[in-house]
Amino acid sequence: MKTIPLKYISEDPGVGAADDSTDAAEETGKLKRLVAGVREALEALSPGAAPLRRADLLLQLGRALVRLKQGADAWAAAREAFDLYMAEHAREGAAQACDILFLADQPQSLAALGQGIWLAVTYPVDPELSVALLQHVVDETPPDADGAAVAAVTAHYLVDLRARDPQREHLLLYTNQLLATVARRHSGVDGQEPFNRWIEDMELNDPAAFLPRLRNVVDVLVQDEWWFDRDALQAALPAD
């Protein structure tokens, strides 16, 4: 199977990591130059520039600052981008901003993650972005907690529902592996038959059962820190 480059998911923890101090210095230098260039571009924007142009630049800035471990500055850039995207009804951009806000590791990062997941499930955003956001839940959840299983199966469900070739096959394989890892971590599941039983016992074979449980996970993450009116957004969705 042909390898498809992934934008939001790192399949190997070592991907993007420098091999030695020289490589690390070169990577840091590139990121600092990128940050400087994006900031210059932001300053050069005219007052009447399209809001989405500013949001896209802020998103690029936020991602670079996260990689430079400048969490507070990354948060500021991504938070402004989030507001701009939401004002322009650009839900995928807002979900990308939430991914950066989570990675910035600030006090409201978990709330940002929950809101990004809500957007990524509610709207047909890039399935890989949905998987990346849901994988953060898997990574942050204790091994014996059910939330990781719910997040992993939702990731697989969204890929199956929305992904198209050439992305689809690669992401389905990835989410299958993610779900198998969660099953092994959660209940020591090893082998197809035990896995099938685990899926059934956990009620992960029916979206009508696991999607409401995902809402509970999101509510725990966000608490009372919602930055938008969920009811209003849902009311504006087109009827099926």
C-alpha positions as CSV (number, residue, x, y, z in Angstrom):
1,M,0.0,0.0,0.0
2,K,1.3,3.4,-0.9
3,T,2.2,5.6,2.1
4,I,0.0,8.7,2.3
5,P,1.7,11.7,4.1
6,L,-0.2,12.7,7.2
7,K,-0.6,16.3,8.2
8,Y,-1.9,16.0,11.7
9,I,-0.8,12.6,13.0
10,S,2.7,11.4,13.7
11,E,2.7,7.6,13.3
12,D,6.2,7.4,14.7
13,P,7.1,9.3,17.9
14,G,10.4,9.9,16.4
15,V,9.0,11.6,13.3
16,G,10.1,15.2,13.1
17,A,12.6,14.7,15.9
18,A,16.2,15.7,15.3
19,D,18.9,13.0,15.2
20,D,21.5,15.0,17.0
21,S,22.2,18.5,18.4
22,T,23.3,19.8,15.0
23,D,20.0,18.7,13.4
24,A,18.1,20.1,16.4
25,A,19.8,23.5,16.0
26,E,19.0,23.5,12.2
27,E,15.4,22.7,12.9
28,T,15.1,25.4,15.5
29,G,16.7,27.9,13.2
30,K,14.2,27.0,10.4
31,L,11.3,27.4,12.8
32,K,12.5,30.7,14.1
33,R,12.9,32.0,10.6
34,L,9.4,30.8,9.8
35,V,8.0,32.6,12.9
36,A,9.7,35.8,11.9
37,G,8.4,35.5,8.3
38,V,4.8,34.9,9.4
39,R,4.9,37.7,11.9
40,E,6.1,40.0,9.1
41,A,3.3,38.9,6.9
42,L,0.8,39.5,9.7
43,E,2.1,43.0,10.2
44,A,1.9,43.7,6.5
45,L,-1.8,42.8,6.3
46,S,-4.0,45.8,5.5
47,P,-6.9,46.6,7.8
48,G,-9.3,45.4,5.2
49,A,-7.6,42.1,4.6
50,A,-9.7,39.0,4.5
51,P,-10.2,37.6,8.0
52,L,-9.4,34.1,6.8
53,R,-6.1,35.2,5.5
54,R,-5.1,36.5,8.9
55,A,-6.5,33.3,10.6
56,D,-4.4,31.1,8.3
57,L,-1.3,33.0,9.1
58,L,-2.0,32.8,12.8
59,L,-2.6,29.1,12.5
60,Q,0.8,28.7,10.8
61,L,2.4,30.8,13.5
62,G,0.8,28.8,16.3
63,R,2.0,25.5,14.9
64,A,5.6,26.8,14.6
65,L,5.5,28.2,18.1
66,V,4.2,24.9,19.6
67,R,7.2,23.1,18.0
68,L,9.5,25.8,19.5
69,K,7.8,25.0,22.9
70,Q,6.6,28.6,23.2
71,G,3.2,27.5,24.5
72,A,1.8,30.8,25.7
73,D,2.6,32.6,22.4
74,A,1.2,29.6,20.5
75,W,-2.0,29.8,22.5
76,A,-2.4,33.5,21.8
77,A,-2.0,33.0,18.1
78,A,-4.3,30.0,17.8
79,R,-7.0,31.5,20.1
80,E,-7.2,34.6,17.8
81,A,-7.3,32.3,14.8
82,F,-10.1,30.2,16.4
83,D,-12.3,33.3,16.9
84,L,-11.7,34.5,13.3
85,Y,-12.5,31.0,11.9
86,M,-15.7,30.7,13.9
87,A,-16.8,34.2,12.9
88,E,-16.4,33.2,9.2
89,H,-18.1,29.8,9.7
90,A,-14.9,28.0,8.9
91,R,-15.3,25.1,11.2
92,E,-12.3,23.0,10.0
93,G,-10.0,26.0,10.6
94,A,-11.5,26.4,14.1
95,A,-10.9,22.7,14.8
96,Q,-7.3,23.0,13.6
97,A,-6.9,25.9,16.0
98,C,-8.2,23.7,18.8
99,D,-5.5,21.1,18.0
100,I,-2.8,23.8,18.4
101,L,-4.5,25.1,21.6
102,F,-4.3,21.7,23.1
103,L,-0.7,21.1,22.1
104,A,0.2,24.5,23.6
105,D,-0.3,22.9,27.0
106,Q,-2.0,25.9,28.7
107,P,-4.6,26.0,31.5
108,Q,-7.6,25.8,29.1
109,S,-6.0,23.3,26.7
110,L,-8.3,20.4,27.7
111,A,-11.4,22.7,27.1
112,A,-10.0,23.6,23.7
113,L,-9.6,19.9,22.9
114,G,-13.1,19.1,23.8
115,Q,-14.4,21.9,21.6
116,G,-12.3,20.8,18.7
117,I,-13.7,17.3,19.0
118,W,-17.2,18.6,19.1
119,L,-16.5,20.6,15.9
120,A,-14.7,17.6,14.2
121,V,-17.6,15.3,14.9
122,T,-20.4,17.7,14.1
123,Y,-19.0,19.0,10.9
124,P,-17.4,17.1,7.9
125,V,-13.9,18.2,8.6
126,D,-10.8,16.4,7.3
127,P,-11.1,12.9,8.8
128,E,-7.4,12.9,9.7
129,L,-7.9,16.0,11.8
130,S,-10.8,14.3,13.6
131,V,-8.5,11.3,14.3
132,A,-5.7,13.5,15.6
133,L,-8.0,15.3,18.0
134,L,-9.6,12.0,19.3
135,Q,-6.2,10.5,19.6
136,H,-5.3,13.2,22.1
137,V,-8.0,11.7,24.3
138,V,-6.5,8.2,24.0
139,D,-3.1,9.6,24.9
140,E,-4.4,11.5,27.9
141,T,-6.8,8.9,29.3
142,P,-5.8,6.3,32.0
143,P,-5.4,2.8,30.5
144,D,-8.5,1.4,32.3
145,A,-10.8,4.3,31.5
146,D,-13.5,3.8,28.9
147,G,-13.0,7.2,27.4
148,A,-10.1,6.0,25.3
149,A,-12.2,3.2,23.8
150,V,-15.0,5.6,23.0
151,A,-12.5,8.1,21.3
152,A,-10.8,5.4,19.3
153,V,-13.9,3.8,18.0
154,T,-15.3,7.3,17.1
155,A,-12.1,8.0,15.2
156,H,-12.6,4.7,13.2
157,Y,-16.3,5.4,12.6
158,L,-15.6,8.9,11.3
159,V,-12.9,7.7,8.9
160,D,-15.2,4.9,7.6
161,L,-18.0,7.4,7.2
162,R,-16.1,10.4,5.6
163,A,-12.7,9.5,4.3
164,R,-12.2,9.0,0.6
165,D,-9.3,7.5,-1.4
166,P,-6.4,7.7,-1.3
167,Q,-6.6,8.8,2.4
168,R,-9.3,6.3,3.4
169,E,-7.4,3.0,3.3
170,H,-4.4,4.4,5.2
171,L,-6.5,6.0,7.9
172,L,-8.7,2.9,8.3
173,L,-5.6,0.9,8.9
174,Y,-4.3,3.5,11.4
175,T,-7.6,3.7,13.4
176,N,-7.9,-0.1,13.4
177,Q,-4.4,-0.3,15.0
178,L,-5.3,2.5,17.4
179,L,-8.5,0.6,18.5
180,A,-6.5,-2.6,18.9
181,T,-3.9,-0.8,21.1
182,V,-6.7,0.6,23.3
183,A,-8.3,-2.8,23.7
184,R,-5.0,-4.3,24.7
185,R,-4.3,-1.5,27.1
186,H,-7.8,-1.4,28.5
187,S,-8.5,-5.1,29.0
188,G,-5.4,-7.1,27.9
189,V,-7.2,-8.1,24.6
190,D,-5.1,-10.1,22.2
191,G,-6.5,-11.8,19.2
192,Q,-9.5,-11.2,16.9
193,E,-12.2,-13.2,18.8
194,P,-11.4,-11.5,22.1
195,F,-11.3,-8.2,20.4
196,N,-14.7,-8.8,18.8
197,R,-16.1,-9.7,22.2
198,W,-14.6,-6.6,23.8
199,I,-16.2,-4.4,21.1
200,E,-19.6,-6.0,21.8
201,D,-19.2,-5.9,25.6
202,M,-18.2,-2.3,25.5
203,E,-21.0,-1.4,23.1
204,L,-18.6,0.0,20.6
205,N,-20.4,-1.6,17.6
206,D,-23.3,0.9,17.6
207,P,-22.9,4.7,17.0
208,A,-26.2,5.2,18.8
209,A,-24.5,3.8,21.9
210,F,-21.0,5.2,21.7
211,L,-21.6,8.7,20.4
212,P,-23.6,9.8,23.4
213,R,-20.8,8.6,25.6
214,L,-18.4,10.7,23.5
215,R,-20.6,13.7,24.4
216,N,-20.0,12.9,28.0
217,V,-16.2,12.8,27.4
218,V,-16.4,16.2,25.7
219,D,-18.4,17.7,28.6
220,V,-15.8,16.5,31.1
221,L,-13.1,18.1,29.0
222,V,-14.8,21.4,28.4
223,Q,-16.7,21.8,31.7
224,D,-18.2,25.4,31.6
225,E,-15.6,26.8,29.2
226,W,-17.6,26.7,25.9
227,W,-16.6,29.4,23.5
228,F,-19.6,29.0,21.2
229,D,-23.3,28.2,21.4
230,R,-23.6,24.5,20.6
231,D,-27.4,24.6,20.4
232,A,-27.3,27.5,17.9
233,L,-24.8,25.7,15.7
234,Q,-26.7,22.5,15.7
235,A,-30.0,24.4,14.9
236,A,-28.2,25.9,11.8
237,L,-27.1,22.5,10.5
238,P,-28.9,21.4,7.2
239,A,-31.6,18.9,7.7
240,D,-30.7,15.3,6.7
